[in-house]
Structures are given as structure tokens and as C-alpha cells.
Amino acid sequence: MNCEYFLAVRKVLNQTSLCLMFCSCLFILSVMVLIIHHLLFSFIDFLQKIKSQKCTLTKVIQPLPHPFVCLFDSVR
């Protein structure tokens, strides 16, 4: 009788642990999906901001003028 009781308790504990592992895996997956979703939409917003500013590569690549050139231009 004691042996059957312990086997039943062991079976319930095994099922409970499997259920907890499954729930924890679902939780971890949902957190990963939320992080990826947030990163994806942040990147899309970033691309839309760049597009709205009409930023071209030529404007980004152009070097800044030398500070002495700016000083001499202001003196003239």
C-alpha cells in the first residue's frame, strides 16, 4: 500500500515538473518574441525617420570644414 502511494505521488510530481518546465519555456519564448518585436519596430521607426529627413549619403560623407578656414572666412 505504501509503495503504491509513493508511486502515485512520484507520478504527480513528475507531471507537475513537466508542466512547470513547459510553462517556463513558454514564458522564455514569449519574452524573446517581445524583445525581437521591440527591436524590429525600433529599427523600422529609425528607417522611417531617416526617410522622412531625406538624408542622403553625400550629406553624411561630406567632411566638415577645417576650423581655420571658418576663421579666415569670418575675417573677410
Chimera marker file (.cmm) of the C-alpha trace (Angstrom):
<marker_set name="trace">
<marker id="1" x="0.000" y="0.000" z="0.000" r="1" g="1" b="0" radius="0.5"/>
<marker id="2" x="2.817" y="2.428" z="0.878" r="1" g="1" b="0" radius="0.5"/>
<marker id="3" x="4.615" y="1.617" z="-2.357" r="1" g="1" b="0" radius="0.5"/>
<marker id="4" x="1.545" y="2.425" z="-4.473" r="1" g="1" b="0" radius="0.5"/>
<marker id="5" x="1.090" y="5.711" z="-2.626" r="1" g="1" b="0" radius="0.5"/>
<marker id="6" x="4.697" y="6.759" z="-3.262" r="1" g="1" b="0" radius="0.5"/>
<marker id="7" x="4.428" y="5.778" z="-6.932" r="1" g="1" b="0" radius="0.5"/>
<marker id="8" x="1.278" y="7.883" z="-7.285" r="1" g="1" b="0" radius="0.5"/>
<marker id="9" x="2.945" y="10.856" z="-5.580" r="1" g="1" b="0" radius="0.5"/>
<marker id="10" x="6.013" y="10.431" z="-7.776" r="1" g="1" b="0" radius="0.5"/>
<marker id="11" x="3.832" y="10.363" z="-10.907" r="1" g="1" b="0" radius="0.5"/>
<marker id="12" x="2.049" y="13.564" z="-9.854" r="1" g="1" b="0" radius="0.5"/>
<marker id="13" x="5.357" y="15.276" z="-9.093" r="1" g="1" b="0" radius="0.5"/>
<marker id="14" x="6.779" y="14.243" z="-12.469" r="1" g="1" b="0" radius="0.5"/>
<marker id="15" x="3.716" y="15.606" z="-14.265" r="1" g="1" b="0" radius="0.5"/>
<marker id="16" x="3.904" y="18.813" z="-12.236" r="1" g="1" b="0" radius="0.5"/>
<marker id="17" x="7.581" y="19.292" z="-13.021" r="1" g="1" b="0" radius="0.5"/>
<marker id="18" x="6.941" y="18.705" z="-16.724" r="1" g="1" b="0" radius="0.5"/>
<marker id="19" x="4.129" y="21.239" z="-16.636" r="1" g="1" b="0" radius="0.5"/>
<marker id="20" x="6.359" y="23.790" z="-14.892" r="1" g="1" b="0" radius="0.5"/>
<marker id="21" x="9.143" y="23.230" z="-17.413" r="1" g="1" b="0" radius="0.5"/>
<marker id="22" x="6.683" y="23.691" z="-20.268" r="1" g="1" b="0" radius="0.5"/>
<marker id="23" x="5.307" y="26.902" z="-18.732" r="1" g="1" b="0" radius="0.5"/>
<marker id="24" x="8.790" y="28.287" z="-18.138" r="1" g="1" b="0" radius="0.5"/>
<marker id="25" x="9.748" y="27.535" z="-21.748" r="1" g="1" b="0" radius="0.5"/>
<marker id="26" x="6.629" y="29.330" z="-22.957" r="1" g="1" b="0" radius="0.5"/>
<marker id="27" x="7.456" y="32.308" z="-20.754" r="1" g="1" b="0" radius="0.5"/>
<marker id="28" x="11.027" y="32.486" z="-22.063" r="1" g="1" b="0" radius="0.5"/>
<marker id="29" x="9.811" y="32.241" z="-25.657" r="1" g="1" b="0" radius="0.5"/>
<marker id="30" x="7.243" y="34.986" z="-25.113" r="1" g="1" b="0" radius="0.5"/>
<marker id="31" x="9.904" y="37.278" z="-23.628" r="1" g="1" b="0" radius="0.5"/>
<marker id="32" x="12.173" y="36.594" z="-26.595" r="1" g="1" b="0" radius="0.5"/>
<marker id="33" x="9.351" y="37.380" z="-29.016" r="1" g="1" b="0" radius="0.5"/>
<marker id="34" x="8.626" y="40.647" z="-27.201" r="1" g="1" b="0" radius="0.5"/>
<marker id="35" x="12.289" y="41.660" z="-27.334" r="1" g="1" b="0" radius="0.5"/>
<marker id="36" x="12.578" y="40.840" z="-31.040" r="1" g="1" b="0" radius="0.5"/>
<marker id="37" x="9.281" y="42.628" z="-31.730" r="1" g="1" b="0" radius="0.5"/>
<marker id="38" x="10.506" y="45.742" z="-29.907" r="1" g="1" b="0" radius="0.5"/>
<marker id="39" x="13.852" y="45.733" z="-31.724" r="1" g="1" b="0" radius="0.5"/>
<marker id="40" x="12.206" y="45.224" z="-35.088" r="1" g="1" b="0" radius="0.5"/>
<marker id="41" x="9.770" y="48.093" z="-34.668" r="1" g="1" b="0" radius="0.5"/>
<marker id="42" x="12.504" y="50.341" z="-33.276" r="1" g="1" b="0" radius="0.5"/>
<marker id="43" x="14.554" y="49.646" z="-36.388" r="1" g="1" b="0" radius="0.5"/>
<marker id="44" x="11.539" y="50.340" z="-38.622" r="1" g="1" b="0" radius="0.5"/>
<marker id="45" x="10.959" y="53.659" z="-36.810" r="1" g="1" b="0" radius="0.5"/>
<marker id="46" x="14.620" y="54.517" z="-37.283" r="1" g="1" b="0" radius="0.5"/>
<marker id="47" x="14.386" y="53.830" z="-41.014" r="1" g="1" b="0" radius="0.5"/>
<marker id="48" x="11.237" y="55.945" z="-41.282" r="1" g="1" b="0" radius="0.5"/>
<marker id="49" x="12.951" y="58.852" z="-39.518" r="1" g="1" b="0" radius="0.5"/>
<marker id="50" x="15.860" y="58.643" z="-41.924" r="1" g="1" b="0" radius="0.5"/>
<marker id="51" x="13.465" y="58.540" z="-44.861" r="1" g="1" b="0" radius="0.5"/>
<marker id="52" x="11.460" y="61.493" z="-43.546" r="1" g="1" b="0" radius="0.5"/>
<marker id="53" x="14.620" y="63.578" z="-43.144" r="1" g="1" b="0" radius="0.5"/>
<marker id="54" x="15.636" y="62.699" z="-46.708" r="1" g="1" b="0" radius="0.5"/>
<marker id="55" x="19.165" y="62.119" z="-45.562" r="1" g="1" b="0" radius="0.5"/>
<marker id="56" x="21.445" y="61.330" z="-48.484" r="1" g="1" b="0" radius="0.5"/>
<marker id="57" x="24.830" y="59.675" z="-48.371" r="1" g="1" b="0" radius="0.5"/>
<marker id="58" x="26.519" y="62.715" z="-49.891" r="1" g="1" b="0" radius="0.5"/>
<marker id="59" x="25.447" y="64.858" z="-46.951" r="1" g="1" b="0" radius="0.5"/>
<marker id="60" x="26.666" y="62.284" z="-44.482" r="1" g="1" b="0" radius="0.5"/>
<marker id="61" x="30.010" y="61.646" z="-46.190" r="1" g="1" b="0" radius="0.5"/>
<marker id="62" x="30.992" y="65.299" z="-46.765" r="1" g="1" b="0" radius="0.5"/>
<marker id="63" x="33.776" y="66.289" z="-44.364" r="1" g="1" b="0" radius="0.5"/>
<marker id="64" x="33.449" y="69.214" z="-42.037" r="1" g="1" b="0" radius="0.5"/>
<marker id="65" x="35.449" y="72.318" z="-42.959" r="1" g="1" b="0" radius="0.5"/>
<marker id="66" x="38.678" y="72.960" z="-41.151" r="1" g="1" b="0" radius="0.5"/>
<marker id="67" x="38.252" y="75.397" z="-38.222" r="1" g="1" b="0" radius="0.5"/>
<marker id="68" x="40.932" y="77.781" z="-39.527" r="1" g="1" b="0" radius="0.5"/>
<marker id="69" x="39.108" y="78.088" z="-42.837" r="1" g="1" b="0" radius="0.5"/>
<marker id="70" x="35.992" y="79.157" z="-40.958" r="1" g="1" b="0" radius="0.5"/>
<marker id="71" x="38.002" y="81.741" z="-39.010" r="1" g="1" b="0" radius="0.5"/>
<marker id="72" x="39.507" y="83.230" z="-42.144" r="1" g="1" b="0" radius="0.5"/>
<marker id="73" x="36.116" y="83.319" z="-43.832" r="1" g="1" b="0" radius="0.5"/>
<marker id="74" x="34.653" y="85.286" z="-40.945" r="1" g="1" b="0" radius="0.5"/>
<marker id="75" x="37.521" y="87.814" z="-41.041" r="1" g="1" b="0" radius="0.5"/>
<marker id="76" x="36.911" y="88.655" z="-44.707" r="1" g="1" b="0" radius="0.5"/>
<link id1="1" id2="2" r="1" g="1" b="0" radius="0.2"/>
<link id1="2" id2="3" r="1" g="1" b="0" radius="0.2"/>
<link id1="3" id2="4" r="1" g="1" b="0" radius="0.2"/>
<link id1="4" id2="5" r="1" g="1" b="0" radius="0.2"/>
<link id1="5" id2="6" r="1" g="1" b="0" radius="0.2"/>
<link id1="6" id2="7" r="1" g="1" b="0" radius="0.2"/>
<link id1="7" id2="8" r="1" g="1" b="0" radius="0.2"/>
<link id1="8" id2="9" r="1" g="1" b="0" radius="0.2"/>
<link id1="9" id2="10" r="1" g="1" b="0" radius="0.2"/>
<link id1="10" id2="11" r="1" g="1" b="0" radius="0.2"/>
<link id1="11" id2="12" r="1" g="1" b="0" radius="0.2"/>
<link id1="12" id2="13" r="1" g="1" b="0" radius="0.2"/>
<link id1="13" id2="14" r="1" g="1" b="0" radius="0.2"/>
<link id1="14" id2="15" r="1" g="1" b="0" radius="0.2"/>
<link id1="15" id2="16" r="1" g="1" b="0" radius="0.2"/>
<link id1="16" id2="17" r="1" g="1" b="0" radius="0.2"/>
<link id1="17" id2="18" r="1" g="1" b="0" radius="0.2"/>
<link id1="18" id2="19" r="1" g="1" b="0" radius="0.2"/>
<link id1="19" id2="20" r="1" g="1" b="0" radius="0.2"/>
<link id1="20" id2="21" r="1" g="1" b="0" radius="0.2"/>
<link id1="21" id2="22" r="1" g="1" b="0" radius="0.2"/>
<link id1="22" id2="23" r="1" g="1" b="0" radius="0.2"/>
<link id1="23" id2="24" r="1" g="1" b="0" radius="0.2"/>
<link id1="24" id2="25" r="1" g="1" b="0" radius="0.2"/>
<link id1="25" id2="26" r="1" g="1" b="0" radius="0.2"/>
<link id1="26" id2="27" r="1" g="1" b="0" radius="0.2"/>
<link id1="27" id2="28" r="1" g="1" b="0" radius="0.2"/>
<link id1="28" id2="29" r="1" g="1" b="0" radius="0.2"/>
<link id1="29" id2="30" r="1" g="1" b="0" radius="0.2"/>
<link id1="30" id2="31" r="1" g="1" b="0" radius="0.2"/>
<link id1="31" id2="32" r="1" g="1" b="0" radius="0.2"/>
<link id1="32" id2="33" r="1" g="1" b="0" radius="0.2"/>
<link id1="33" id2="34" r="1" g="1" b="0" radius="0.2"/>
<link id1="34" id2="35" r="1" g="1" b="0" radius="0.2"/>
<link id1="35" id2="36" r="1" g="1" b="0" radius="0.2"/>
<link id1="36" id2="37" r="1" g="1" b="0" radius="0.2"/>
<link id1="37" id2="38" r="1" g="1" b="0" radius="0.2"/>
<link id1="38" id2="39" r="1" g="1" b="0" radius="0.2"/>
<link id1="39" id2="40" r="1" g="1" b="0" radius="0.2"/>
<link id1="40" id2="41" r="1" g="1" b="0" radius="0.2"/>
<link id1="41" id2="42" r="1" g="1" b="0" radius="0.2"/>
<link id1="42" id2="43" r="1" g="1" b="0" radius="0.2"/>
<link id1="43" id2="44" r="1" g="1" b="0" radius="0.2"/>
<link id1="44" id2="45" r="1" g="1" b="0" radius="0.2"/>
<link id1="45" id2="46" r="1" g="1" b="0" radius="0.2"/>
<link id1="46" id2="47" r="1" g="1" b="0" radius="0.2"/>
<link id1="47" id2="48" r="1" g="1" b="0" radius="0.2"/>
<link id1="48" id2="49" r="1" g="1" b="0" radius="0.2"/>
<link id1="49" id2="50" r="1" g="1" b="0" radius="0.2"/>
<link id1="50" id2="51" r="1" g="1" b="0" radius="0.2"/>
<link id1="51" id2="52" r="1" g="1" b="0" radius="0.2"/>
<link id1="52" id2="53" r="1" g="1" b="0" radius="0.2"/>
<link id1="53" id2="54" r="1" g="1" b="0" radius="0.2"/>
<link id1="54" id2="55" r="1" g="1" b="0" radius="0.2"/>
<link id1="55" id2="56" r="1" g="1" b="0" radius="0.2"/>
<link id1="56" id2="57" r="1" g="1" b="0" radius="0.2"/>
<link id1="57" id2="58" r="1" g="1" b="0" radius="0.2"/>
<link id1="58" id2="59" r="1" g="1" b="0" radius="0.2"/>
<link id1="59" id2="60" r="1" g="1" b="0" radius="0.2"/>
<link id1="60" id2="61" r="1" g="1" b="0" radius="0.2"/>
<link id1="61" id2="62" r="1" g="1" b="0" radius="0.2"/>
<link id1="62" id2="63" r="1" g="1" b="0" radius="0.2"/>
<link id1="63" id2="64" r="1" g="1" b="0" radius="0.2"/>
<link id1="64" id2="65" r="1" g="1" b="0" radius="0.2"/>
<link id1="65" id2="66" r="1" g="1" b="0" radius="0.2"/>
<link id1="66" id2="67" r="1" g="1" b="0" radius="0.2"/>
<link id1="67" id2="68" r="1" g="1" b="0" radius="0.2"/>
<link id1="68" id2="69" r="1" g="1" b="0" radius="0.2"/>
<link id1="69" id2="70" r="1" g="1" b="0" radius="0.2"/>
<link id1="70" id2="71" r="1" g="1" b="0" radius="0.2"/>
<link id1="71" id2="72" r="1" g="1" b="0" radius="0.2"/>
<link id1="72" id2="73" r="1" g="1" b="0" radius="0.2"/>
<link id1="73" id2="74" r="1" g="1" b="0" radius="0.2"/>
<link id1="74" id2="75" r="1" g="1" b="0" radius="0.2"/>
<link id1="75" id2="76" r="1" g="1" b="0" radius="0.2"/>
</marker_set>
